[in-house]
Amino acid sequence: MHAVLDDSPSATGDALDEILDDTGEGPGARGRGSGHDGSAVTEAHRSPEPAGSGESAESAESPATGDTEDFDDTDDFEAEDAEEDDLPPLERLLAAAVAAVGGTERPGQVTMARAVRDAIEHDEHVAVQAGTGTGKSLAYLVPALRHAIESDSAVVVSTATIALQRQLVDRDLPRLAGALGDLLPHEPQFAILKGRRNYLCRYKASAGWPEEEDAQLFDPREVGATGRMVQRIQEWAETTETGDRDELVPGVSEQAWRQFSVSARECLGASRCPSGAECFAEQARERAGNVDVVVTNHALLAIDAMEEFAVLPEHDVVVVDEAHELVDRVTGVVTAELSDTAVSVAVRRVGRLIEQAVADRLQEAGEDLKALLSAAPAGRLDQLPQVLGVTLTVLRDAAAACLTAMGPRDSRGGRDDPEQAGQRKAAFTALDEVHDTAQRILEAFGGDSEVDRAEVVWLEAATDRRPATLKVAPLSVGGMLRDRLFADRTVILTSATLALGGTFEGMARQWGLGPPAPDAPGGTEPAPGGTGPADSAAAKDAANNGTDDGADDGADDGADDGADDGGDDEGDGARGAAARGAKAWRGLDVGSPFDHARSGILYVAAHLPQPGRDGLPKEYLDEIAELIEAAGGRTLGLFSSMRAARAATDALRDRLSAPLLCQGDDSTSQLVKQFAEDPATCLFGTLSLWQGVDVPGPSLSLVIIDRIPFPRPDDPLASARQRHVAARGGNGFMSVAATHAALLLAQGAGRLLRSQHDRGVVAVLDPRFATARYGSFLRASLPPFWATTDPAKVRAALRRLTAS
């Protein structure tokens, strides 16, 4: 047994007293807490605690604690800045911003703001891990705004979620603009910009666009609901001032929205469209072209970087918030899919524009594809079956024949007649999708071996709502990001979870970055007042020896011999990026204002059997029930699959006295609202609950994680990436599976402490967390909770929390 947890008797009493003592005056409160691996956690290396909750606690009052002498040099920095330009120094602007929202500066926030400023001034990238409560939004917005006004150039802020976009645009930026307006040459201006598909198309809504004829694609049971949504959109279209889909509440299905939106390729262009002067998307772009800060999403950021045409205004600085999701969002943008439905859409759109015989060839090729995919097994395709290769070739050539028959894309008839132009645009877009995707799939198998391949192809089985579908995606988007995003602009990447295993280098490889700056060894630079790499030595040991000890998750064994981990899709990794003279980058962990060692327990149920493939064992259900009863409800259950979450709900709903909600019973937002309002309630769910749930206070005292969230063995992208790394001599398991698990674990554990007053337990039921050799790597990715494997101590602590 390779234990990674500290369960020493001497630590137990202190830890429980500290966790349960809200005054902070329990044993060890003024000294040292027990670190996750038995090492000391020194109070002087922590930032002050906010009085607010969650990432949004910008206005929190926080008494200064610990040693803050590193931050007493404001006057020196102000003098240095004042000599460089006439704008107020960063520290003065930040102080004004924090005061305006009723808070006090925090060392971690100040350190982060200076790091962002320095990265902009030195034209290099920086990755900043900033724990919940740090106030990271102000920490990057203030220096970004200062640069935008100084350089008269927009700064782009990109997020992964709509919730954070709304927080920035509806709350943070308006308050910041008001606070800094009198200190800067003009009050900062900002705007939000989304992809064209997010905006209602006035021309299409007015029935000027050719009919989609998509009703026949719907599940018959969905037609009625879709019709009602279409009617709602039509009514909303008469009153909306922005056309922004996200402002239509409640939301509508993709099928319904498709009747009112167009993609960038389908758009006629403002100069040709009869509704061009009133176009919502063009109005949003115009607003974004005249502001200091443009807020967008990772998908549009990727499109702007990858496409030859500019979508975002000219800019030289990008802030990527929620940066841990950047790779997945970019991968989604560049993933293509092909099905018989896509072919049918292309045939319908082109049918009236070319000879019927040419369109019939495409229709026949689509029917052959449907028959073939319907009979094929789902999963990754390591080789291209001959019959599929022939079918795709015929389909590609049939689409090419239709494109040729369409004639020039800018034919005169389309210019004079908007309706015909719309028909032709829609047809070209659908044909291009079929032709280009078929060609891309064929080319994906062109390499002589797996090492030479840059893309992965897989087949998704048919469901009630969609047909069997071929998909193709890059093994890595690192090369694209390196060449298109990081090459000619300064990029600030930030999140609460970036230093996996105690280092930023795993994430940096995925982003396509080279080695860190020489003065940032290991890619992780601990900040004054923050915590540096957590147990990085143990993490490196795990990386060198990591195997999946009999796990059922399909992970490969093998040692990492120091070879490149395959983060670069062009096969040259960090060394190649450095050779090309890529910009320097550094990693900075500014820590968290929360004292995790005194506020939370990490409990690993080492006595339970290893999880299997046949659902939750009885022992797991018993453990969950006992923990929930001890906690008096107040539990967020994070499961590795929806099937497991539902099984646990069904098995425990009648057994527990606490109300039990399960994802899928209602909308996720409504379920989280119910959970937050009733402290006795429990909420079970899967992926969407692992990230973004912010429930401070007494409603959440226990987070249960049923198993280490490795990628599924049949996940086509993860398994292909893992094999690709192994084929190049790296450790596929550590580079892909363990990194994926570490990120999700860190996000899940982060649901527990959302304010300085929160106390509780993170319970990991998977014993491999304590026994497997990769356990130290996973542990080093989590906050430094006090750790134990003793169920009796944990239940006692939960009961005392409930009684307090």
N, C-alpha and C positions, 0 to 999 in steps of 0.2 A: 504493500500500500504506500503510495507516494502522497503523503498528506501535505496539504498546502494551507491548512487552517490552524489558527491558534485557539485552543480550547483549554488553556491552562487554568487551574483552580484559582491562582492568584489574580488572574485578570477578570474572572467571572464576576465577583462581587462588585468591583469598581465599575465595570462596564454596565451592568444592569442598573446600578444606582445612578450612574451618569445619564443613561438613556431615559430613566424614569424621572429624573430630577430636573424639572423645567427651570429651576433657578440657576442651574449651572454650578451649584455649590457642593455637589456630591464629591466623593473621593476622587481625587485626580483632576478635578475641574480646573484647577489653576496650574496643573503640571502637564503631565504627558498622558495621552490616551494610548490604548493598545493598537498598534498598526495591524494591517491585515495579515502580515506574515510574522508577527511578533516584534517587528521593528518599532521604534518610537515614532509617534506622530507629535510633533512639537507645535504648541499653540502659536508660537511666534511666527510660524510659516503659514498662517491662515489669514484670509481677509476678513474684515468686519462683517457681521451678519446684518442682512436687511430686515426691516420689520414687515415688508410686504411679502407677497407670495409669488413663486414661479418666475419664469423668465421675464414676465411683464412688470416686475417689481422695481421699476425705474424710480418711483417716487418714495421708496422706502426710507424711513429714518433708520440709521444704523450707527450705534455708538462705536467709536473706534476701539478695537481690541488688539492686543499683541503689539509687536514691534513695528512701528511705522516710520522709522527714521529714514528709510530709503525714499520716502515721499515728501521729505521736508525741504526739497530743493526746488520748489516751484519758482521762487524768485530768479534762480539761475536760469531756469528754462525760459521764463518770460523774457529775461534780458537777451538771451540768445535768439529767441524768435523775433523780438522787436527789432533787432538789428537787420534781420533778413527782409522784412516787409512791413507794411503799414497796418496789416490786419492784426487784430488782437491775438496774443499767443494762445496756443491750444488749451493750456491749463485754465486760462481765464474764461474761454468759451465753454469748456466742460463744466467749470464751477457754476457759470451762469445757467447752463442747461439743467444741471442737477438741482440747483436752488429753485428754479422755476417750477419744477415738478414736486417740490417739497421734500427733497431727500438730502443726503450727504454723500460726498464722494467716497468711493471704496478703493482701496489700493489696487485690487485686481482690475477695476475699471480704468483707473488712471494708467496703469501699466499697459493695458491693451490699447488704449487710445494713443499712447506714445508709440507703440509698436506699429500701429496702422499708419501714423504720420511718418515714421521713419521709413517704412516700406515704400510709401508713395514718393518720398523725397529721394530715396536711393534707387528707385526703379527696380524693386525686387518684390518677390511674393512672400507672404507670411500666412501661416496656418495657426490660428489661435483657438485653443480649447478653453472655453469659459463656462464654468459650471453654472447651474441654475442660481439665479439671484445676483449674478455678477453685474448685471446692467449692461450687457454687451451691445444692445442696440444703440444706446447713446455712445458707447465706447468707439463704435465705428462710424456712426452718423456724424458726429461732431468733426473729426478730422477729415472725413470725406466731404462734408459741406464746405469746410474751410478751403480745401483744395479746389473744389468746383468753382467757388467764387473767385479765388485767387487766379486760377488758370482760365476762367471763362469757358470751361468745358464740363459737360455733364458727367456725373458719376452714376453708374448703374448698380443697383442693389437687387440681387436675385434671391428668391426664396423657393422652397420646395412646396410649401403649402399655402392654400388660400387664407388660412387663419392668420399666418404671420404677415402676409401681404396686407390684410385688413388692419392688423395691429399697427403696422408701420404707417399706413396711409391715413387711417382714421384717428389714430391717437398719438403715436410717437412723433411723426414729422410735423403735424400741426402745432403741438406743444413746443417742439424744438424751434420751429420757425418763429413763433411768437417770442421765445426767450432770447433768440439771437438777432432778431431784426434790428434792434437799436445798436448792436455792436458791429454789424457788418455793413458794407456799402448798400446792400439792399436785403429785404427780407427773403430768406431762402424759399425757392419755389420747387414744387415737386409734382409728380404725376405718376399714374400707374399705366402700364402698357402690357397687353396680353396678345396672344396669337389671334390672327384674323378669325379663326373658328369660334372664338369666345364672344364675338360681337354679332348681333343680329344684322343681316343684310337687308337693307330697306328695299332694294330692287326685288330680291327673292320674296320678301314678305308681301310685296304688292302684286305677286303673281306674274311678274314680268319674266322671271326665270323659267326655263322649261321644267315641266313637272318631273319630280324625282321618280315617280312610279315605284316607290320603295315599300308601299303598303303590302305588296305580295311577299316581301322578305320577312315580314313580322310573323311571329308566332300568332296563330289565330286568336289565342287567349289574350294577347297583348294589344290587339287592334283597337278595342274599345278604350282602353286606358290611354293609348297613344293619341287617339282622336281627341280625348278630353284635354290632354296636354297641349296638343296643337291649337285648340281653341283658346286655352289660357295664354299661350304665346302670342296669338293674334291680338287678344285684348291688351296684353302688356305692351305690345309693339306700338300701340296708339298713344301710350303715356310715357314710356321710358325716355330719359334724357341722355342715357349713355349707351343703351343697347348691350350692356355687359351681362352676359348670361348669369354670372354669379350673383347678380342683384335680383334675379327672378327666384323668389322664395314662396313656397317650396320649389325645389329644383325639378327639372324635367329629364326624361330619358334622352339618350343619345339619338335614338331613332326619331323622336319628335323634334329635337333641336336641329337635326340635319336638314329638315324642311325649310329652315330659316337662316342657314349659315352657309358660307362658302370657304374653301381653303384658299391659300394664297395663289395656288396654281389655277384655281377655277375663277378667281376674281377677274372681272373685265378690266379693272383699272379705273381710277377716278375720272380720267379724261374721256373714257368711252362709255361709262355707265350712266344711264339716265338719272340715277340717284347718287351720282358721285359727289355732288356738292353737299349732300346731307349724310354721307357715309359715316357711320359710327366709328369704324376702324380707322378711317383716314383722320377723323377728328381727334381720336386718341393719339395717333402718331404725331399730328400737328402740335398737340399740347405737350407731348413728350419732347419735342424738338426745341422747346423754349423754356426748359426748367433746369434746375441745378441737380436734382436727383430724380432718376427714373427707376421706379420699382417694377420689377418684372418677375418671371418665373424661370426655373432652370431650363424648361423645354424651349422657351423662346430665346433664352440666352444661347442655347446650343444651336438653334436654327440660325441665329444671327452670326454665330461663329463659323458654321459649316457651309452656309450658302454663299454664293457669289454676290448676291445683292444684300444691302444693309437693311435690317429690320429695326434695329435700335439706333438712336441718334449717335453721332460721333462721340467717342469717349476714350479715355486712356486709363481709367480705374474701374475695376469691378469688385464689388463686395459680394461674396457668395455666402449667405447665411444658410443654415441647415445644410452645410457642405457635406455632411456624411451621406446625403442622398443624391449628390451631384451625378455620380457615375451611373446609378440606376436610372435616373431621369434622362440622361443623355442617351443611354443605351436604348431606352424606350423610343426616343425620337428617331434613332437610326435603324430600328428594327422594321423590317418589311414583312408583309404576309400576302399569301396567295390562296384563293379558294375559288370554287366554281361560282359562288355568289359574286365575287369581284368580276369574273368573266361575264356573267349575265348582265351586270350593271353596264359594263363596257359595250356589250352587244346592243342593249336597249338604247343607249345614248348615241351610238353611231349608226343605228339602223336606218334612220331616215336621211342620212347624209351621204351614204355611199351605196354602191350596187349591192343588192341583197345577197348575191352569190358570195361576195367577199365577206360580208358579215356572217353568213351561214358557216363559213369555214372556221371562224372564231367560235361560233356557238358549238359546233361539233367538237372542237378541241376542248372546250370547257366541259362538255358532257363526258368526254373521255377522262378528264382530270377528276371529275366527281366520282366516277365509277372506281377509279384507281385509289383515290384517297379514302373512300368509304370502306374499302376492303383492307386497307393497310393498317398495321398496328401503330399506335401512337408511340412517340418517343424520338430520341435523337437519331439522326441518320449519319453514321460514320462513313458509309459508302453510298454512292448514288446508284440505286437499282437501275438496270438497263431499261426496263419498261418505263420507269419514271423519267429517265433522261430523254427517251424518245418522245414521251408525251409533252414534256416541258419544251423541247425543241420545236415541236409542231405548234404548240400554243404560242411560243415567242414569235415564230415566223408568221402565224396567222395575225397576231396583233400588229406586226410590222407591216403586213400587207394592208391592213385597215388604215394605218397611219399614212401610208403612201397614197391610198385612195382618197384620203381626206384632202390632200393637196397642201399648199403652203399654209403655215399656221397664221399668217397675217393677211389672209386673202381679203380683197376689197369688200366682198359681200358682208363679211363679219363686221367690218368697220362701219358700214352704212346702216346696218340693221342690228340693234342691240339684242333682240331676241335670237337671231341667228348666231350672233357672236357668242351669246351665252351657251347655245347648243353646242357650238364647235369647241368652246373652252371646256365644257363638261366632258365632251367626248374625248378630246385630246388627253385630259387629265386621267380618265379611266383607262384609256388604252396605254398610256405611258406607264401607269401603275402595273398593269398586267405584263407588258413587255419587259420593263426594267427588272421587275421582281423575278420573272422566269429566268432572265439572263443572269441575274445575280446568284440565284440558287445553282445554276449550272456551273458558274465560275467558282463557287465556293468549294468545289471538289477538285479544283485544278492542281493542288499541291501534290508532290510525290509522297509526302508523309504528313502525319499530324502536326509535326513541328512547323511545316511550311504553311499550314492553313491559317487564314486570318478570320474566318467566319465559321459559324456553326448553324446547321440546319436541323429543324425538328418538325414533327407532325403533331398537332394538337387534335385530339379526338373530337368528334361532333358532340354537341349538346342540344338541349331543346331549343336553344336560342341562336345557335350558329353552326355552320357546317364544319366538317373536317378542314383544317387549315394548315398549310405549310408556312413556317416562319423562318426567317434568316436574320441573324444578328452578328455583330463583330465579337470576337473573343475578348477584345479589350477596346476601350475608347480612349486609352491613355495617349496614344499617338495623335489622335484627332484633337484632343484637348491641348496637348503640348504645342502642336503646330498652329492651331486655329484660335485658341483662347489665351494661352499663357505667353505666346511668343511676342506679342506687340502691345501688351498692356500690363499694368500692375494688378495682381489679383489678391484680394484678402479673402481667406477662407476661414469660416468660423462655425463652431458648433459646440455643444456640451460634450460630445463624444467624437474625438478625432485621434487621440493618442491610444491606439490599441496595443495592448501588451506593454504599455509604457513608452511607446515611440510613435512618431508621426509617419515613419517611413513606409508602413504598410499602405496607408491612405495615399501618400505621395506617389508611390508606384502606380496605384490605380489612376491617379490624375495625370500620369505621364511625366512627372517632375523628376529631375536628376537627383544627385546627392545634395544634402543640405549645405548651407553656407559653412565655410570652414570654422567659423566661430560658434557654430551651433552643433556640436558633436552629437551624433545619434539622432539628429532631427528633432530633439526635444530640449527646449531651454526653459527650465523652471523659472517662474517669475518671482520677484520679491513679494512675499505675502501669499504665494500660491504653492501648490505641491508639484513637484517634478515628476519624472517617470515613476510610476508605481511599480516597484519590484522589477525593474527592467532587467536585472541580472537573471532573475528567475524566468522572465519572459523569453530571454534569449536562450536560456538553457532548454526551455520547452520547445522553442523553435528548432533547436539543433537535435532534439531527441523526440520530437512530438510524433506520436502515432495514435491512432484511434484504437484503444485497447479492446478489441472485440466489439466495438460499437456497431450498431446495425444501420448506420447512416450512410454507408457507401463511401466512407473516406479511405483514401489511400494511405498506406504506411510509407515510411521512408524518412531519411534524415536530410535536412537542408544543409548542403555542403558549402553554403555561401554563394551559390550560383544565383544569377538574376532570377527573380521570381516570376517573370513573365508579365509584369504589369504593363509593358509596352507592346502594343499590337504589331509593331514592326520588328520585334525580336531583339532589340538592342538595349532595352531597359534603361536604368539610371546611367550606366556608363556611356551609352550612346547619346543621351540627352546632354551629358556634360561635354562630350566631344564636340557637339554642335554649338557650344557656347551659349546654352540656355541660361536664362536669368537665374540668379541665386534665389534660394528660398530658405526660410528658417521656420522652426516650429516653436511655439510659446504656449505653455500651460499656465494660465493665470489663477488656477485653482478655483475654489468655491468658498463663499462666505459661510457655508454650513459646516459644522463640525461632525462629519459622518461617524467618526469613531465614538462619539458620545451620544449621537442621536439615533443610530440605527444598528441593527444586528443583521448580519448575513448568516443565515442558517442553511446548512446543506444536510439533507436527510441521507447521510452516508449508510444508514442501516437498511435502506430500501433496496430491492433488486434493481438491476439495470432495466431501463425501459425497453420494451419489446415492440413488435409490429402489430400486435393483436389488441390494441387499445390500452386503456389505463388499467393496470393490475389492481386487484382489490386492495392491496397494501397502500397504493397511492390514494385511492378514494378515502380509505380510513384516515390517512395522514392529513388529507385536505380537510376532512370533517372535523378532526380534533383541533386543527389550527384555527379554523373559522369559529368554532365554538369558544375557544380561548380568547379570540379577538373580539367576540361579540358582533360578528358580521364584519363590516369595515374592510372588506377584502376585494382586491382586484386580482382575478385569476388570469394569467397570461399563458395560453396554450399554444403548442406548436402547430396545431391544425384545428380547423373548425369542427372536424369530427370528434376530436378529443374534448373540445370545449362543450359541445352538445352532449356527449356521453357523460361527462362529469355533472352537467346541469341536470340531466334526466335522472342520474343515479342519486343525487344529493338533494334535490329540491324537496322531496317529502321527508328526508331524513333530518334536515336542518331546521332550526327555528327561525333563522335569519332569512329574509326575502332574498331570492336568487334570480338575477337577470342574466340573460345570455344574448350575446351579439346575434342579431337577426330577429330578435323579438320585436324590435322597433328600430328606428333610425339610430345610428351610433350616437349622434349628438343628443338625442332625447334620452337614450339609455344612460349616458354619462351624466346628464342633468339629474335624472332620477337618483342615480348612485350618489352624487354629490349632496343632494338635499336630504337624504335619509342615512344617517350613520350606521344603521343596522343592516343596510343592504349590501349584498355582494354582486359583483359584475364579472362574468366570465366572457372571454373572447379570444381573438387571435390577432393577426398582424396589425390591424389598424389601431388596436389598443396598446400595442407595445410602444408607440411613439405618439407624442402630442397630447396625451391625456394629462390634464393639469387639475388635480383635486387636492388643494391644500386643506388642512384642518382635520377634524375628528372623523370624517367619513372614510379616510384611508389610513389604516394602520398596518396592513399586511398585504404584501405583493407575493403571490405564489407563481412560480415558474415551473411548469411540469417537467420540462426536459431541456437539455442544452439545444438551442435552436440551430443545429446544423442545417444546411440546405438538404432538401429531400434527395435521396439517391437518384430519383428520376428527373431531377431538375436539369433540363438539357444544357442551359448555359453554365451553371455551376460545375456540373460534372465534366463538361468539355474543357472548361478553363482549368480544372484540377488536373485532368489528364495532360493538357498542353504544357503546364508547368512541369509536371513529372517527366514528360518526354524530353524536356530541355535540361534535365538534371536537377531541378529544384524540388522542394517539398510541397507538392500540390495540396496536401491536407492542411498544412499550416497556412499557406499563402491564400487559400480560397475558403475552405470549410471552416477552419478555426477563426479566421478573420471575420467571416460572415457572422459566426456565432457570437464572437466577442462584441461586435457592434450592436447586435440585437440585445444581448444581455445587458450591456451598458445602458441602452435606451430603456429597457424594461425596468432595471433597477432604479433608474432615474425618476420613475413615477412616484417613488415613496416620499422623498423629502422635497416639498415644494415651498416651504417657508421655514423660518428659523425655529418655529414652535413645533414643527412636526416631529414625531417619534414613531418608530415602528420596526418592522421586520421584513426583510426580503428572504423568502424561503425558496430554495432551489431543491426540487425533489430528486433530481438526477444525481446519483451518487458518483458518477464519473467526474463531476466537478471537483470532488475531493480526492479521488483515487487515480485518475488518469494523469499521464505525464504532461499533457497539454493544459492541465488544470491551472498551473501557475500563470500561464499566458492569459487565460480567461480571467483569472482573478486580478491580474495586473491591469485589466481593462476596466475594472469596476471602481466605484468610490471606496475609500478605505473604511468600510464598516467594520465594527467588531465582529469577529467570526466565530462560529461554534458548530458542532455537529450533535449537540445534546438536545433532544426534543423536549425533555422535561424543563430545562432552563428556559427554552424559548416559549413554551406554553405558559410558564409562570410569569415571564416578562409581559406577555400579551394580556394575561388576566389582570396584572397590575396596571397596565396602561388603560384597560377598559374601565377599571375601577376608579382611576384617577380623575 
